[in-house]
Amino acid sequence: MTTTPTPPTKTAPAAPADPAGKNAPTARSLTWARRRHSVARFWSAYRGHRAGLFGLAALALIALTALAAPLLVGGDVQSVTNAPGTAMEKPSGEFPLGTDQFGRSLLGLLVWGARISLTVGLLAAALSVAIGTLVGIIAGHYGGWFSTVLMRITDWFLVMPALVLAIVLATVMSRNVWTVIIAIGITSWPTTARLVRAQTIAVESRPYIERAKALGGGHGHIMNRHVLPNVMPLVLAQTTLGISSAILTEATLAFLGLGDPTVVSWGGMLQDAREAGAVSSGHWWYLAPPGIAIALVALAFTLCGRAIESVLNPKLGVAR
């Protein structure tokens, strides 16, 4: 009995050796890959919140309008001497939102005022969250009498009305945009400080913090490389919620006459309407647009902040 020989099987060619490890992923590439994955996962969860998407779309539209204000309405919209209309005109085809007491287009002022209101809100919230994060991490990390002193200072700022402190600071300092930003920033940080301190204490109770300390990690290394990345989600959500509060506070200060009189903001428009007697004379078109704009931006930031909180901490159970 004869057997037919089986043909030799062909094996795939071996992959070329990479003795130098040139194709191996580096630590930086792995870090960026994890970050891209985290961002993609965050956006996938955020898209499930209809209210958050509405707030984000509204903010994007308002931000683009503010950035394009010089192209949309021109820089001379603030000019009193070159006003195109007469005082207190009702809404019409030429002036969709009417005019102010100087004959300037309220639509142009509303678009231009978005630049100042958003800028003050963003910078003031950033300053407030930066101070609160620094105080909270330091107090939570070191503990002891130093933490007690910081928390007693925080409690003093917390029980004092932030608006009253902001009014005092805006009164004694020069009247400009930076004064408003500083006044809001240094009076609204205590809430962030207490939240970050609690989160810092929770993070430092985890085993990998003990391992980092055993391996010789100093205070700066622990706070920067381990604590700060873990409290950043909380800081991000707090920043988003703080912007709406800062915009409302800026509008209040401007309405009280403590803002910068040389710039146009939504709160300043309300102050001008009050001084022009729009409330008593029934010129509703002077009051309604800036008030609605302030409420819309505050609502949009609040919706975004609640959606971010729900994504970062699903236990909150924020409605979609």
C-alpha positions as CSV (number, residue, x, y, z in Angstrom):
1,M,0.0,0.0,0.0
2,T,1.5,3.3,-1.1
3,T,0.8,6.6,0.6
4,T,0.9,9.9,-1.2
5,P,3.3,12.3,0.4
6,T,1.6,15.4,1.9
7,P,2.9,18.7,0.5
8,P,4.8,20.8,3.0
9,T,2.7,23.4,4.7
10,K,3.6,27.0,4.1
11,T,4.2,29.0,7.2
12,A,3.7,32.8,7.4
13,P,6.9,34.7,7.4
14,A,8.0,35.8,10.8
15,A,7.6,39.4,11.7
16,P,10.8,41.4,11.5
17,A,12.5,41.7,14.9
18,D,12.5,45.1,16.5
19,P,15.5,44.8,18.8
20,A,15.6,48.6,19.4
21,G,11.9,48.8,20.3
22,K,11.3,51.7,17.9
23,N,7.7,50.7,17.3
24,A,6.8,50.2,21.0
25,P,4.4,52.7,22.3
26,T,6.0,55.4,24.5
27,A,4.6,56.5,27.9
28,R,3.6,59.8,26.3
29,S,1.6,58.1,23.5
30,L,-0.1,55.8,26.0
31,T,-1.0,58.8,28.2
32,W,-2.5,60.7,25.3
33,A,-4.4,57.6,24.1
34,R,-6.0,57.2,27.6
35,R,-6.9,60.9,27.5
36,R,-8.5,60.6,24.1
37,H,-10.4,57.6,25.3
38,S,-11.6,59.4,28.4
39,V,-12.8,62.4,26.4
40,A,-14.6,60.2,23.9
41,R,-16.3,58.3,26.8
42,F,-17.2,61.6,28.4
43,W,-18.8,63.0,25.2
44,S,-20.7,59.8,24.6
45,A,-22.2,60.0,28.1
46,Y,-22.8,63.8,27.8
47,R,-24.8,63.4,24.6
48,G,-27.4,61.4,26.5
49,H,-28.4,64.6,28.4
50,R,-30.8,66.6,26.3
51,A,-30.8,69.5,28.6
52,G,-27.0,69.6,28.6
53,L,-26.9,69.6,24.8
54,F,-29.4,72.5,24.7
55,G,-27.3,74.5,27.1
56,L,-24.1,73.7,25.1
57,A,-25.7,74.7,21.8
58,A,-27.0,78.0,23.3
59,L,-23.6,78.8,24.8
60,A,-21.9,78.0,21.4
61,L,-24.3,80.3,19.6
62,I,-23.8,83.2,22.1
63,A,-20.1,82.8,22.2
64,L,-19.8,82.8,18.4
65,T,-22.1,85.9,18.3
66,A,-19.9,87.7,20.9
67,L,-16.7,86.8,19.0
68,A,-18.1,88.1,15.7
69,A,-19.6,91.2,17.2
70,P,-17.1,93.6,15.4
71,L,-18.2,92.1,12.1
72,L,-21.9,91.9,12.9
73,V,-22.6,95.3,14.4
74,G,-19.3,97.2,14.1
75,G,-17.3,99.0,16.7
76,D,-19.2,102.3,16.4
77,V,-22.4,100.8,17.9
78,Q,-21.3,102.3,21.3
79,S,-20.9,105.8,19.9
80,V,-23.4,108.3,21.4
81,T,-22.6,111.1,18.9
82,N,-23.1,108.9,15.8
83,A,-26.3,107.2,16.9
84,P,-28.4,106.1,13.9
85,G,-31.8,106.6,15.5
86,T,-33.8,108.8,17.8
87,A,-34.2,108.2,21.5
88,M,-36.5,105.4,22.7
89,E,-37.7,104.2,19.4
90,K,-40.0,101.1,19.5
91,P,-38.9,97.9,17.8
92,S,-39.1,98.2,14.0
93,G,-37.7,96.8,10.8
94,E,-34.7,99.1,11.1
95,F,-34.2,98.6,14.8
96,P,-35.5,95.1,15.7
97,L,-35.1,95.7,19.4
98,G,-35.6,99.5,19.4
99,T,-33.2,102.1,20.5
100,D,-31.9,103.5,23.9
101,Q,-32.1,107.0,25.2
102,F,-29.3,108.1,22.9
103,G,-30.7,106.5,19.8
104,R,-28.3,103.6,19.6
105,S,-29.6,100.2,18.4
106,L,-30.3,97.9,21.3
107,L,-29.7,94.9,19.2
108,G,-26.1,96.1,18.5
109,L,-25.6,96.9,22.1
110,L,-26.9,93.5,23.2
111,V,-24.5,91.7,20.8
112,W,-21.5,93.9,21.9
113,G,-22.4,93.6,25.6
114,A,-22.1,89.8,25.3
115,R,-18.3,90.2,25.0
116,I,-18.0,91.9,28.4
117,S,-20.5,89.8,30.2
118,L,-19.1,86.5,29.1
119,T,-15.5,87.7,29.6
120,V,-16.2,88.8,33.2
121,G,-18.1,85.6,33.9
122,L,-15.4,83.3,32.6
123,L,-12.4,85.1,34.2
124,A,-14.2,85.7,37.6
125,A,-15.2,82.0,37.8
126,A,-11.7,80.9,36.8
127,L,-10.2,83.1,39.6
128,S,-12.7,81.9,42.1
129,V,-12.2,78.2,41.3
130,A,-8.4,78.6,41.3
131,I,-8.4,80.1,44.8
132,G,-10.9,77.6,46.1
133,T,-9.0,74.6,44.6
134,L,-5.7,75.8,46.0
135,V,-7.1,76.4,49.5
136,G,-9.0,73.1,49.4
137,I,-6.1,70.9,48.3
138,I,-3.7,72.5,50.8
139,A,-6.1,72.2,53.7
140,G,-7.1,68.7,52.9
141,H,-3.5,67.5,52.3
142,Y,-1.7,69.0,55.4
143,G,-4.5,68.9,57.9
144,G,-3.8,69.8,61.6
145,W,-3.9,73.3,62.9
146,F,-3.0,74.8,59.4
147,S,-6.1,73.2,57.9
148,T,-8.2,74.5,60.8
149,V,-7.0,78.1,60.3
150,L,-7.7,77.9,56.5
151,M,-11.2,76.5,57.1
152,R,-12.1,79.1,59.7
153,I,-11.1,81.8,57.1
154,T,-13.2,79.9,54.5
155,D,-16.2,79.8,56.9
156,W,-15.9,83.6,57.5
157,F,-16.1,84.2,53.8
158,L,-18.9,81.6,53.5
159,V,-21.2,83.2,56.0
160,M,-20.6,86.7,54.7
161,P,-22.9,87.7,51.8
162,A,-20.7,87.5,48.7
163,L,-22.6,90.3,47.0
164,V,-22.1,92.7,49.9
165,L,-18.3,92.0,49.9
166,A,-18.2,92.4,46.1
167,I,-20.0,95.8,46.4
168,V,-17.5,96.9,49.1
169,L,-14.5,95.9,46.9
170,A,-16.0,97.5,43.8
171,T,-16.7,100.7,45.7
172,V,-13.2,101.2,47.2
173,M,-11.3,100.1,44.1
174,S,-11.2,101.8,40.7
175,R,-14.2,101.3,38.5
176,N,-13.1,99.0,35.6
177,V,-13.7,95.5,34.3
178,W,-10.7,94.0,36.2
179,T,-12.1,95.4,39.5
180,V,-15.4,93.6,38.9
181,I,-13.5,90.4,38.0
182,I,-11.4,90.5,41.2
183,A,-14.3,91.5,43.4
184,I,-16.3,88.5,42.2
185,G,-13.4,86.1,42.2
186,I,-12.2,86.7,45.7
187,T,-15.6,86.6,47.3
188,S,-17.1,83.4,45.7
189,W,-14.4,80.8,46.3
190,P,-15.4,79.3,49.7
191,T,-17.8,76.7,48.4
192,T,-15.2,75.4,46.0
193,A,-12.7,75.2,48.8
194,R,-14.9,73.1,51.0
195,L,-15.8,70.7,48.2
196,V,-12.2,70.3,47.1
197,R,-11.0,69.8,50.7
198,A,-13.5,67.0,51.2
199,Q,-12.5,65.3,47.9
200,T,-8.8,65.7,48.8
201,I,-9.3,63.9,52.1
202,A,-11.1,61.1,50.3
203,V,-8.4,60.7,47.7
204,E,-5.5,60.7,50.2
205,S,-7.1,57.8,52.1
206,R,-6.6,55.5,49.1
207,P,-3.8,52.9,49.2
208,Y,-1.8,54.2,46.2
209,I,-1.2,57.5,48.1
210,E,0.4,55.6,50.9
211,R,2.6,53.7,48.3
212,A,3.6,57.1,46.8
213,K,4.6,58.4,50.2
214,A,6.5,55.2,51.0
215,L,8.4,55.6,47.7
216,G,9.6,59.0,48.7
217,G,6.9,61.2,47.1
218,G,7.0,64.7,48.6
219,H,4.1,67.0,49.3
220,G,4.2,68.7,45.9
221,H,4.4,65.4,44.1
222,I,1.4,64.0,45.9
223,M,-0.7,67.1,45.4
224,N,0.2,67.7,41.8
225,R,0.4,64.2,40.4
226,H,-2.2,62.4,42.5
227,V,-4.7,64.7,44.2
228,L,-5.2,67.4,41.6
229,P,-6.1,65.0,38.7
230,N,-8.6,63.3,40.9
231,V,-10.3,66.5,42.0
232,M,-10.3,68.1,38.5
233,P,-13.7,66.6,37.5
234,L,-15.3,68.3,40.5
235,V,-13.4,71.5,39.7
236,L,-14.7,71.4,36.1
237,A,-18.3,71.0,37.2
238,Q,-17.9,73.8,39.8
239,T,-16.4,76.1,37.2
240,T,-19.3,75.6,34.9
241,L,-21.8,76.4,37.7
242,G,-19.8,79.3,38.9
243,I,-19.8,81.1,35.6
244,S,-23.5,81.7,35.7
245,S,-23.3,83.0,39.2
246,A,-20.5,85.3,38.2
247,I,-22.5,86.7,35.2
248,L,-25.4,87.4,37.5
249,T,-23.2,89.1,40.0
250,E,-21.6,91.2,37.3
251,A,-25.0,92.3,36.1
252,T,-26.0,93.2,39.6
253,L,-22.9,95.3,40.2
254,A,-23.4,97.1,36.8
255,F,-27.1,97.6,37.6
256,L,-26.0,99.3,40.9
257,G,-23.7,101.6,39.0
258,L,-20.5,99.8,40.2
259,G,-19.4,98.5,36.8
260,D,-17.1,100.1,34.2
261,P,-19.0,103.0,32.7
262,T,-16.8,103.0,29.6
263,V,-17.9,99.6,28.4
264,V,-21.2,98.1,27.3
265,S,-22.5,95.0,29.3
266,W,-25.9,93.5,29.8
267,G,-26.0,94.7,33.4
268,G,-24.9,98.2,32.3
269,M,-27.8,98.2,29.8
270,L,-30.2,97.6,32.6
271,Q,-28.6,100.4,34.6
272,D,-28.9,102.8,31.7
273,A,-32.6,101.7,31.3
274,R,-33.2,102.4,34.9
275,E,-31.6,105.9,34.7
276,A,-33.6,106.7,31.6
277,G,-36.8,105.9,33.3
278,A,-37.7,102.9,31.2
279,V,-39.4,101.2,34.1
280,S,-41.9,104.0,34.9
281,S,-42.4,105.1,31.2
282,G,-43.2,101.5,30.1
283,H,-40.4,101.2,27.6
284,W,-40.3,97.4,28.0
285,W,-38.0,96.9,24.9
286,Y,-35.2,98.6,26.8
287,L,-35.4,96.3,29.8
288,A,-36.4,92.9,28.3
289,P,-33.5,92.1,25.9
290,P,-30.6,92.3,28.4
291,G,-32.6,90.7,31.1
292,I,-33.6,87.7,28.9
293,A,-30.0,87.4,27.7
294,I,-28.7,87.2,31.3
295,A,-31.3,84.7,32.2
296,L,-30.6,82.6,29.1
297,V,-26.8,82.5,29.6
298,A,-27.2,81.6,33.3
299,L,-29.6,78.8,32.5
300,A,-27.4,77.5,29.7
301,F,-24.3,77.3,32.0
302,T,-26.4,75.7,34.8
303,L,-27.7,73.0,32.4
304,C,-24.2,72.3,31.2
305,G,-22.9,72.1,34.8
306,R,-25.7,69.7,35.9
307,A,-25.0,67.5,32.9
308,I,-21.3,67.4,33.6
309,E,-22.0,66.6,37.3
310,S,-24.2,63.7,36.2
311,V,-21.6,62.4,33.8
312,L,-18.8,62.6,36.3
313,N,-20.8,61.3,39.2
314,P,-23.7,59.1,38.0
315,K,-24.8,58.6,41.7
316,L,-26.3,62.1,41.6
317,G,-29.1,60.9,39.4
318,V,-29.5,64.2,37.6
319,A,-32.5,64.0,35.2
320,R,-31.8,64.0,31.5
